[in-house]
Amino acid sequence: MKESSADQLKYLSINSQDEDWGIVVTTVGYQFIPPEGQYPQSAHPESYNFKPQTGRILNEYQLVYIIKGNGYFSSQSVRKQRISAGTMILLFPGEWHSYYPDKQTGWDEYWVGFRGVHIDKRVEKRFFNKEEPLHSIGISATIVGLYQDILRFASQEKAGYQPMISSIVLHILGSVYYKERNNSFTDSYAVEKINEARILMKNMVEKSPSPEQVAAEIGVGYSWFRRMFKEYTGTSPAQYQLQQKLLRAKELLTTSGKSISEIAFVLNFENPGQFSTFFRKKEGVTPSEFRERAH
């Protein structure tokens, strides 16, 4: 391990209990490369050895966050392209890649390596993919702080530190996904109308207006409304309304003295049987069982 004010690198121990957590952190560190500086600064073991000219293949994922300067990135799935500060690079196991700072600017980078079924599942479901490894999320002091937290916990190596730092990695991944999703949706008018519709549907959950009525109420066409709502939220207006009905039903079951029949009536179900079928399909228990467990 080598440490200085501009360079810190740690490789971490992992036990079988850590593996059972579902995600483990293998390495974490940072490098601050000045203009005309050598890259990389740190000496890596053979499995991590990296030369920008030839690239490398890892057997894990890495999140590399560039917070200053410019440079270049290429991989097996992506042609060479220029990257700048505010870029998060997600490296994939088994995927050849190369990246390096521009000699004129240098760059500052943080990285963390990890592996496990939790990240494999997210990749399998296409939340992240090899064809889009670069994420323009901007400079975030919060995310830099998360890398520094990982370094701090890793330095102390207290009992249970692996589950702690691997959970921070999931936080970083969630932040990257959240920031990019919102940055990519640039239609402020659509966002305003979708938020207006969500407020309306929450406030009128007991009256159950149809999605067509909601679109008319906010002054937009239904086809446009349905398409933009699903694109932004990941669910259709009708499904969103059902989610709100379920949340309201759970609230009434736990905080009110209303009977099951009264709650079914309040939420505009045709009869208590239809309400019970809906609730059991969503929650796995009947309304009565849910109320009994809650109390």
C-alpha positions as CSV (number, residue, x, y, z in Angstrom):
1,M,0.0,0.0,0.0
2,K,1.3,3.4,-1.0
3,E,0.0,6.6,0.6
4,S,0.7,10.3,0.1
5,S,-1.3,13.6,-0.2
6,A,-1.9,13.0,-3.9
7,D,-2.2,9.2,-4.0
8,Q,-3.8,6.6,-1.8
9,L,-4.5,3.0,-2.7
10,K,-6.0,0.2,-0.6
11,Y,-6.7,-3.5,-1.4
12,L,-9.1,-5.0,1.1
13,S,-9.5,-8.4,2.8
14,I,-12.7,-10.3,2.4
15,N,-14.1,-13.2,4.4
16,S,-16.8,-15.7,3.7
17,Q,-19.4,-13.8,5.9
18,D,-18.6,-10.7,3.8
19,E,-19.4,-12.6,0.6
20,D,-22.7,-13.7,2.1
21,W,-23.7,-10.0,2.3
22,G,-24.1,-10.0,-1.5
23,I,-21.5,-7.3,-2.4
24,V,-17.9,-6.8,-1.3
25,V,-15.4,-4.0,-1.9
26,T,-12.0,-5.1,-3.2
27,T,-10.1,-1.9,-3.6
28,V,-10.5,1.9,-3.0
29,G,-8.3,4.9,-3.6
30,Y,-7.6,8.1,-5.3
31,Q,-5.0,9.7,-7.5
32,F,-4.5,13.4,-8.2
33,I,-2.5,13.6,-11.4
34,P,-0.9,17.0,-12.2
35,P,-0.4,18.3,-15.8
36,E,2.4,16.3,-17.4
37,G,2.3,13.9,-14.5
38,Q,2.9,10.1,-14.6
39,Y,-0.2,7.9,-14.9
40,P,-1.0,5.8,-13.1
41,Q,1.1,6.9,-10.0
42,S,0.5,3.8,-7.9
43,A,2.1,0.4,-8.4
44,H,-0.7,-2.3,-8.7
45,P,-0.5,-6.0,-8.2
46,E,-0.6,-8.2,-11.4
47,S,-4.4,-8.6,-11.4
48,Y,-4.8,-4.8,-11.4
49,N,-1.7,-3.9,-13.5
50,F,-2.7,-1.0,-15.8
51,K,-0.9,0.6,-18.7
52,P,-3.0,3.2,-20.7
53,Q,-1.3,2.1,-23.9
54,T,-2.5,-1.5,-23.7
55,G,-5.5,-1.3,-21.3
56,R,-6.5,-4.1,-19.1
57,I,-9.4,-6.5,-18.1
58,L,-10.6,-6.8,-14.5
59,N,-12.5,-9.5,-12.8
60,E,-14.6,-7.0,-10.9
61,Y,-16.6,-3.8,-11.3
62,Q,-15.1,-0.4,-10.6
63,L,-16.6,3.1,-10.3
64,V,-14.0,5.7,-11.3
65,Y,-15.0,9.3,-10.6
66,I,-13.2,12.1,-12.4
67,I,-13.6,15.3,-10.4
68,K,-11.0,17.5,-12.1
69,G,-9.3,17.7,-15.5
70,N,-10.0,15.9,-18.8
71,G,-8.9,12.7,-20.5
72,Y,-9.9,9.8,-22.7
73,F,-11.8,6.5,-22.3
74,S,-12.2,3.5,-24.6
75,S,-13.4,-0.1,-24.1
76,Q,-14.4,-3.2,-25.9
77,S,-17.9,-1.9,-26.3
78,V,-17.2,1.9,-26.7
79,R,-14.9,3.7,-29.1
80,K,-12.3,6.2,-27.8
81,Q,-13.8,9.4,-26.6
82,R,-12.9,12.4,-24.5
83,I,-14.2,12.7,-21.0
84,S,-14.2,15.6,-18.5
85,A,-14.6,16.4,-14.9
86,G,-18.0,15.2,-13.5
87,T,-17.8,11.8,-15.4
88,M,-18.4,8.6,-13.5
89,I,-16.9,5.6,-15.3
90,L,-18.4,2.1,-14.6
91,L,-15.9,-0.6,-15.5
92,F,-17.3,-4.2,-16.1
93,P,-15.6,-7.5,-15.3
94,G,-14.3,-9.3,-18.4
95,E,-14.5,-6.1,-20.5
96,W,-11.3,-4.6,-21.9
97,H,-10.9,-0.9,-21.2
98,S,-8.4,1.9,-21.1
99,Y,-8.5,5.5,-19.7
100,Y,-6.0,8.2,-19.0
101,P,-5.8,11.9,-18.3
102,D,-4.9,14.5,-20.9
103,K,-1.2,15.5,-20.4
104,Q,-2.1,19.2,-20.5
105,T,-4.7,19.0,-17.7
106,G,-4.0,15.9,-15.7
107,W,-7.0,14.9,-13.6
108,D,-8.2,13.9,-10.1
109,E,-9.9,10.5,-9.8
110,Y,-11.5,8.4,-7.0
111,W,-12.2,4.8,-7.6
112,V,-13.7,1.8,-5.8
113,G,-13.7,-1.8,-6.9
114,F,-16.5,-4.3,-6.0
115,R,-18.3,-7.5,-7.0
116,G,-21.3,-9.5,-5.9
117,V,-24.8,-10.7,-6.8
118,H,-26.3,-7.3,-5.9
119,I,-24.5,-5.5,-8.8
120,D,-24.8,-8.5,-11.1
121,K,-28.6,-8.3,-10.7
122,R,-28.6,-4.6,-11.6
123,V,-26.6,-5.2,-14.7
124,E,-28.8,-8.2,-15.7
125,K,-31.8,-5.9,-15.4
126,R,-30.0,-3.3,-17.6
127,F,-29.9,-0.6,-15.0
128,F,-26.3,-0.4,-16.1
129,N,-24.7,-1.8,-19.3
130,K,-21.3,-2.1,-21.0
131,E,-22.5,-0.1,-24.0
132,E,-23.0,3.0,-21.8
133,P,-20.2,3.0,-19.2
134,L,-19.8,6.8,-19.0
135,H,-22.2,8.7,-16.8
136,S,-22.2,12.5,-16.8
137,I,-23.3,13.4,-13.3
138,G,-21.4,16.6,-12.6
139,I,-19.2,17.4,-9.6
140,S,-20.8,16.2,-6.4
141,A,-19.2,16.9,-3.0
142,T,-21.7,14.3,-1.6
143,I,-20.3,11.6,-3.8
144,V,-16.7,12.5,-3.1
145,G,-17.6,12.4,0.6
146,L,-18.9,8.8,0.1
147,Y,-15.6,7.7,-1.4
148,Q,-13.8,9.3,1.5
149,D,-16.1,7.5,3.9
150,I,-15.2,4.2,2.3
151,L,-11.5,5.0,2.6
152,R,-12.0,6.0,6.3
153,F,-13.9,2.7,7.2
154,A,-11.4,0.7,5.2
155,S,-8.4,2.3,7.0
156,Q,-10.0,1.4,10.4
157,E,-10.9,-2.1,9.5
158,K,-13.4,-2.5,12.4
159,A,-15.6,-5.5,12.6
160,G,-18.4,-5.4,10.0
161,Y,-16.7,-2.7,7.9
162,Q,-17.2,-4.6,4.6
163,P,-21.0,-4.6,4.8
164,M,-20.8,-0.9,5.7
165,I,-18.6,0.1,2.8
166,S,-20.3,-2.1,0.2
167,S,-23.6,-0.5,1.2
168,I,-22.0,2.9,0.5
169,V,-21.1,1.6,-3.0
170,L,-24.7,0.8,-3.6
171,H,-25.5,4.3,-2.4
172,I,-23.1,5.7,-5.0
173,L,-24.6,3.5,-7.7
174,G,-28.1,4.7,-6.8
175,S,-26.9,8.3,-6.9
176,V,-25.5,7.8,-10.4
177,Y,-28.7,6.3,-11.6
178,Y,-30.8,9.0,-10.1
179,K,-28.7,11.9,-11.3
180,E,-28.5,10.6,-14.9
181,R,-32.2,9.8,-15.1
182,N,-33.1,13.3,-14.1
183,N,-30.4,15.0,-16.1
184,S,-31.6,13.1,-19.2
185,F,-35.1,14.2,-18.8
186,T,-34.8,17.8,-20.0
187,D,-38.4,18.6,-20.8
188,S,-39.3,20.8,-17.9
189,Y,-42.9,21.3,-19.1
190,A,-43.4,17.5,-19.1
191,V,-41.9,17.2,-15.6
192,E,-44.1,20.0,-14.3
193,K,-47.3,18.3,-15.7
194,I,-46.3,14.9,-14.4
195,N,-45.8,16.3,-10.9
196,E,-49.1,18.1,-11.2
197,A,-50.8,14.9,-12.1
198,R,-49.2,13.0,-9.3
199,I,-50.3,15.5,-6.7
200,L,-53.8,15.4,-8.2
201,M,-53.9,11.6,-8.1
202,K,-52.7,11.5,-4.5
203,N,-55.2,14.1,-3.4
204,M,-58.1,12.4,-5.3
205,V,-57.2,8.8,-4.6
206,E,-60.6,8.2,-2.9
207,K,-62.5,9.6,-5.9
208,S,-60.5,7.5,-8.4
209,P,-60.6,9.8,-11.5
210,S,-59.6,7.9,-14.7
211,P,-56.2,8.7,-16.3
212,E,-58.1,10.4,-19.1
213,Q,-59.8,12.6,-16.6
214,V,-56.5,13.4,-15.0
215,A,-55.0,14.4,-18.3
216,A,-58.0,16.6,-19.1
217,E,-57.7,18.2,-15.6
218,I,-54.1,19.2,-16.1
219,G,-54.8,20.4,-19.7
220,V,-52.9,17.9,-21.8
221,G,-53.8,15.1,-24.3
222,Y,-54.2,11.6,-22.9
223,S,-51.8,9.9,-25.3
224,W,-49.0,12.4,-24.6
225,F,-49.7,12.3,-20.9
226,R,-49.6,8.5,-20.7
227,R,-46.4,8.2,-22.8
228,M,-44.5,10.9,-20.9
229,F,-45.7,9.7,-17.4
230,K,-44.4,6.2,-18.0
231,E,-41.2,7.5,-19.5
232,Y,-40.5,9.6,-16.5
233,T,-41.8,7.4,-13.6
234,G,-41.4,4.0,-15.1
235,T,-45.1,3.1,-14.6
236,S,-48.3,4.0,-16.3
237,P,-50.8,6.5,-14.8
238,A,-53.3,3.7,-14.1
239,Q,-50.7,1.6,-12.2
240,Y,-49.6,4.7,-10.3
241,Q,-53.2,5.2,-9.2
242,L,-53.4,1.6,-8.0
243,Q,-50.2,2.1,-6.0
244,Q,-51.8,5.2,-4.4
245,K,-54.9,3.2,-3.6
246,L,-52.9,0.5,-1.9
247,L,-51.0,3.0,0.2
248,R,-54.2,4.7,1.2
249,A,-55.8,1.3,2.0
250,K,-52.8,0.4,4.3
251,E,-53.1,3.8,6.0
252,L,-56.8,3.3,6.7
253,L,-56.3,-0.3,7.9
254,T,-53.7,0.8,10.4
255,T,-54.9,4.2,11.6
256,S,-58.7,4.1,11.3
257,G,-61.5,2.1,12.9
258,K,-63.3,1.7,9.5
259,S,-64.4,-1.8,8.6
260,I,-63.1,-3.6,5.6
261,S,-66.4,-2.9,3.8
262,E,-66.2,0.8,4.6
263,I,-62.7,1.0,3.3
264,A,-63.6,-0.7,0.1
265,F,-66.5,1.8,-0.3
266,V,-64.2,4.8,0.4
267,L,-61.7,3.6,-2.2
268,N,-64.4,3.0,-4.8
269,F,-64.2,-0.7,-5.1
270,E,-67.3,-2.4,-6.4
271,N,-67.6,-4.6,-3.3
272,P,-65.4,-5.8,-0.3
273,G,-64.5,-9.0,-2.2
274,Q,-63.0,-7.0,-5.1
275,F,-61.0,-4.9,-2.5
276,S,-59.7,-8.0,-0.7
277,T,-58.6,-9.7,-4.0
278,F,-56.8,-6.5,-5.0
279,F,-55.1,-6.1,-1.6
280,R,-54.1,-9.8,-1.3
281,K,-52.6,-9.8,-4.9
282,K,-50.4,-6.8,-4.0
283,E,-49.5,-7.6,-0.4
284,G,-49.8,-11.4,-0.1
285,V,-52.3,-11.2,2.8
286,T,-55.9,-10.1,3.1
287,P,-56.9,-6.7,4.5
288,S,-58.0,-8.3,7.8
289,E,-54.7,-10.2,8.2
290,F,-52.7,-7.0,7.4
291,R,-54.7,-5.1,10.1
292,E,-54.2,-7.9,12.6
293,R,-50.4,-7.9,12.0
294,A,-50.2,-4.2,12.1
295,H,-51.8,-4.1,15.6
